[in-house]
């Protein structure tokens, strides 16, 4: 089963959330590329946005997986203590 290392992805997502200016910079580059009709800059800023959002989604999935694992282990331990 594929397991995501939650430490790295959570730290990356926290770093991106703390540095909100990265999103502003990417949005500014996208708007500039659209106005200047620069296809290369538009593709590059789109790629950057894709990378940043991928880190956010993977971190969210990692946190969700950690929550499921914690819930499963708590449920298992409560079932074992009842026996």
C-alpha positions in Angstrom: 0.0 0.0 0.0 1.3 3.5 -0.9 2.0 5.6 2.2 2.8 9.3 2.2 5.4 10.6 4.6 3.3 13.2 6.3 6.2 15.1 7.8 7.7 16.4 4.6 4.4 17.3 2.8 2.9 19.0 5.9 6.0 21.1 6.3 5.9 22.0 2.7 2.3 23.0 2.9 2.9 25.0 6.0 5.7 26.8 4.4 3.6 27.7 1.4 0.7 28.8 3.6 3.1 31.1 5.5 4.5 32.6 2.3 1.3 33.8 0.8 3.3 36.1 -1.5 4.2 33.1 -3.6 0.5 32.8 -4.7 0.4 36.5 -5.4 3.6 36.3 -7.5 2.2 33.4 -9.6 -1.1 35.2 -10.0 0.7 38.4 -11.1 2.9 36.5 -13.6 -0.3 34.8 -15.0 -2.0 38.2 -15.4 1.1 39.7 -17.0 1.4 36.8 -19.4 -2.2 37.1 -20.4 -1.9 40.8 -21.1 1.4 40.5 -22.9 0.3 37.4 -24.7 3.4 35.6 -23.7 2.7 31.9 -24.1 5.9 30.8 -22.5 5.4 32.8 -19.3 1.8 31.7 -19.2 2.8 28.1 -19.4 5.5 28.6 -16.8 3.2 30.3 -14.3 0.6 27.6 -14.9 3.2 25.0 -14.1 4.2 26.8 -10.9 0.6 27.0 -9.9 0.2 23.3 -10.6 3.3 22.4 -8.4 2.1 24.6 -5.5 -1.4 23.2 -5.6 -0.1 19.6 -5.9 1.9 20.1 -2.7 -1.2 21.5 -0.9 -3.3 18.5 -2.1 -0.7 15.9 -1.1 -0.4 17.5 2.3 -4.1 17.5 2.8 -4.3 13.8 1.7 -1.4 13.0 4.1 -3.2 14.7 7.0 -6.4 12.8 6.1 -4.5 9.5 6.0 -2.9 10.2 9.4 -6.3 11.0 10.9 -7.7 7.7 9.5 -4.8 5.8 10.9 -5.2 7.4 14.3 -9.0 6.7 14.3 -8.4 3.1 13.2 -5.8 2.4 15.9 -8.1 4.0 18.5 -11.0 1.8 17.4 -8.8 -1.3 17.4 -7.5 -0.6 20.9 -11.0 0.0 22.2 -12.2 -3.2 20.7 -9.3 -5.2 22.2 -9.9 -3.7 25.6 -13.6 -4.9 25.6 -12.6 -8.5 25.1 
